């Protein structure tokens, strides 16, 4: 008796995604180092935007200062490269002035959580409809590798030659505690999952924060003895994280010390611009 | 003709009226004495007009938010005082380089640091010019009367739109908190400059088009997709390291003000035709000076007053011409010597320049000024 024939595998027709539709080709190549995860995140962001259905004119991408903050220059939307730490404040002005725009903020962990920490928590508190993508590489790359607010304790940086003694921030915990109504984490390694997560963040009404772990092989990697960019991705992104969907099925020792991936928090809370229109403007006009 | 509407208003309230008259529809701010009444007024009035008010988490965020909202196409305002003005400097520089119109009110209080929050000062004059890093253009207007706070706030918005640059309205706490009867301007009575419309095709649009000295600025979300950065940039808005373009752009943002000083300057001259001694000052100190000059005239002393309503760009020509005609220029100011340095510079030794300075939180009195005028009779 011959074995039953294996069910025919459904053939997936893959149409290559046309990134050029959203890129400014004459502004490339980008400044990012070989092995940097930012390009992978950028591509996931573009696929997520494409899926969201917003037109290029409806999208506004705002950034601060740092490696990740160079993103707006490469993408064909309304784009604003602002001051170190202040991207969320500029973005708040744009969004409140023109709520019909879909405003996406691209920021790094130093930009968002150190110099921009105050703006970060208050943006979350207001729950204004901004999508905040935090490129977390645990280092200040643009200035040459100083320790950042997410650098793990004991890690080397050019300003922590004896190992960092500061407890790192968890951007997701901060966002959640501050009131963001959508909080998620992804990595450059899990690129398809990241695309889905960013898409969900874009479609969410309210402040949506996605903490994206991606590696800086040039500084963090070299200083902390990672063998290669791919080695870093495997250790920090693949093995260093656990999907929220699996966390209950795993023994505690496999979860210990790892970052959770996926949507970590979501609630339906009134959005700031809508509240402004329905509560403040309506009351003011009636008075 | 219908009788004009009169109101008894505080200086800061007149500022709100002026901003709304000019078409301001976005305010972001942070509470600070002695400017808070402006935020309070805007929070009540803006939503009635479909405008937006937001109290940000700090002064830096407020300045950044008004730049963002201006890029979205609205006329935008923030108001502050000394410590807040210091914090806003970073983003003011951004607006200078990225050429984003917006208006900043600085109701001057005693400094340095927290200083004397409820006392008047005129010690931010140099900061209004040199506060942010790097060479940058500066326009500052200096009203002295409640009515003038209204009209000068309108003028500040006009200059901001016309020259695509932040404009600072500087007045001291005395003028900000003083109440005076004012006449409300009818719609159309004062000129209001709106942002130049962009008419070209999106693919032909450059936010810093070098065909223009001041290129029109398209609002975000109107089909003109472009890039704005605080880095030195080319006419298309993208960063550049090209020394020639960097130099040209840095010089152009200065030149766009420098070449149009005649349009930006505004001076009030009192008894200057035959004056032998002149007073040069702004704000509440100019009110004391006017009284002193009148008293001097009654006493037969040929005194006059040059009162600039634009302090930056500095009225260099008016001062240089005055210096050739008078025995002395007296510069009373509520600081330890800021405008006086500019007056000395512009006089080029043609006359004697004497400052009167006060930093104890009290106003300079007419008697103090008159005493110095008498020295030069």
HADDOCK unambig.tbl for C-alpha pairs under 7 A between the chains (distance, minus, plus):
assign (segid A and resid 57 and name CA) (segid B and resid 221 and name CA) 5.37 0.50 0.50
assign (segid A and resid 57 and name CA) (segid B and resid 222 and name CA) 6.92 0.50 0.50
assign (segid A and resid 57 and name CA) (segid B and resid 223 and name CA) 5.46 0.50 0.50
assign (segid A and resid 57 and name CA) (segid B and resid 225 and name CA) 6.60 0.50 0.50
assign (segid A and resid 58 and name CA) (segid B and resid 221 and name CA) 5.80 0.50 0.50
assign (segid A and resid 73 and name CA) (segid B and resid 227 and name CA) 6.62 0.50 0.50
assign (segid A and resid 76 and name CA) (segid B and resid 225 and name CA) 6.93 0.50 0.50
assign (segid A and resid 77 and name CA) (segid B and resid 225 and name CA) 5.55 0.50 0.50
assign (segid A and resid 78 and name CA) (segid B and resid 220 and name CA) 5.97 0.50 0.50
assign (segid A and resid 78 and name CA) (segid B and resid 221 and name CA) 6.81 0.50 0.50
assign (segid A and resid 78 and name CA) (segid B and resid 225 and name CA) 4.73 0.50 0.50
assign (segid A and resid 78 and name CA) (segid B and resid 226 and name CA) 5.54 0.50 0.50
assign (segid A and resid 78 and name CA) (segid B and resid 227 and name CA) 6.54 0.50 0.50
assign (segid A and resid 79 and name CA) (segid B and resid 226 and name CA) 6.25 0.50 0.50
assign (segid A and resid 79 and name CA) (segid B and resid 227 and name CA) 4.81 0.50 0.50
assign (segid A and resid 79 and name CA) (segid B and resid 228 and name CA) 6.43 0.50 0.50
assign (segid A and resid 80 and name CA) (segid B and resid 227 and name CA) 5.80 0.50 0.50
assign (segid A and resid 80 and name CA) (segid B and resid 228 and name CA) 4.88 0.50 0.50
assign (segid A and resid 80 and name CA) (segid B and resid 229 and name CA) 6.07 0.50 0.50
assign (segid A and resid 81 and name CA) (segid B and resid 228 and name CA) 6.03 0.50 0.50
assign (segid A and resid 81 and name CA) (segid B and resid 229 and name CA) 4.58 0.50 0.50
assign (segid A and resid 81 and name CA) (segid B and resid 230 and name CA) 6.79 0.50 0.50
assign (segid A and resid 82 and name CA) (segid B and resid 229 and name CA) 5.93 0.50 0.50
assign (segid A and resid 82 and name CA) (segid B and resid 230 and name CA) 6.04 0.50 0.50
assign (segid A and resid 86 and name CA) (segid B and resid 61 and name CA) 6.78 0.50 0.50
assign (segid A and resid 86 and name CA) (segid B and resid 64 and name CA) 6.85 0.50 0.50
assign (segid A and resid 89 and name CA) (segid B and resid 61 and name CA) 5.01 0.50 0.50
assign (segid A and resid 89 and name CA) (segid B and resid 64 and name CA) 5.49 0.50 0.50
assign (segid A and resid 89 and name CA) (segid B and resid 65 and name CA) 5.11 0.50 0.50
assign (segid A and resid 90 and name CA) (segid B and resid 64 and name CA) 4.82 0.50 0.50
assign (segid A and resid 90 and name CA) (segid B and resid 65 and name CA) 4.54 0.50 0.50
assign (segid A and resid 90 and name CA) (segid B and resid 67 and name CA) 6.55 0.50 0.50
assign (segid A and resid 90 and name CA) (segid B and resid 68 and name CA) 4.47 0.50 0.50
assign (segid A and resid 91 and name CA) (segid B and resid 68 and name CA) 6.22 0.50 0.50
assign (segid A and resid 92 and name CA) (segid B and resid 65 and name CA) 6.06 0.50 0.50
assign (segid A and resid 93 and name CA) (segid B and resid 65 and name CA) 3.99 0.50 0.50
assign (segid A and resid 93 and name CA) (segid B and resid 66 and name CA) 5.89 0.50 0.50
assign (segid A and resid 93 and name CA) (segid B and resid 68 and name CA) 4.64 0.50 0.50
assign (segid A and resid 93 and name CA) (segid B and resid 69 and name CA) 4.41 0.50 0.50
assign (segid A and resid 94 and name CA) (segid B and resid 68 and name CA) 4.71 0.50 0.50
assign (segid A and resid 94 and name CA) (segid B and resid 69 and name CA) 4.52 0.50 0.50
assign (segid A and resid 94 and name CA) (segid B and resid 71 and name CA) 6.99 0.50 0.50
assign (segid A and resid 94 and name CA) (segid B and resid 72 and name CA) 5.53 0.50 0.50
assign (segid A and resid 97 and name CA) (segid B and resid 52 and name CA) 6.74 0.50 0.50
assign (segid A and resid 97 and name CA) (segid B and resid 69 and name CA) 5.21 0.50 0.50
assign (segid A and resid 97 and name CA) (segid B and resid 72 and name CA) 6.22 0.50 0.50
assign (segid A and resid 98 and name CA) (segid B and resid 72 and name CA) 6.25 0.50 0.50
assign (segid A and resid 101 and name CA) (segid B and resid 221 and name CA) 6.72 0.50 0.50
assign (segid A and resid 119 and name CA) (segid B and resid 57 and name CA) 6.88 0.50 0.50
assign (segid A and resid 122 and name CA) (segid B and resid 57 and name CA) 6.58 0.50 0.50
assign (segid A and resid 280 and name CA) (segid B and resid 47 and name CA) 6.66 0.50 0.50
assign (segid A and resid 281 and name CA) (segid B and resid 47 and name CA) 4.76 0.50 0.50
assign (segid A and resid 281 and name CA) (segid B and resid 48 and name CA) 6.22 0.50 0.50
assign (segid A and resid 281 and name CA) (segid B and resid 50 and name CA) 6.75 0.50 0.50
assign (segid A and resid 284 and name CA) (segid B and resid 47 and name CA) 5.88 0.50 0.50
assign (segid A and resid 284 and name CA) (segid B and resid 48 and name CA) 5.05 0.50 0.50
assign (segid A and resid 285 and name CA) (segid B and resid 48 and name CA) 4.71 0.50 0.50
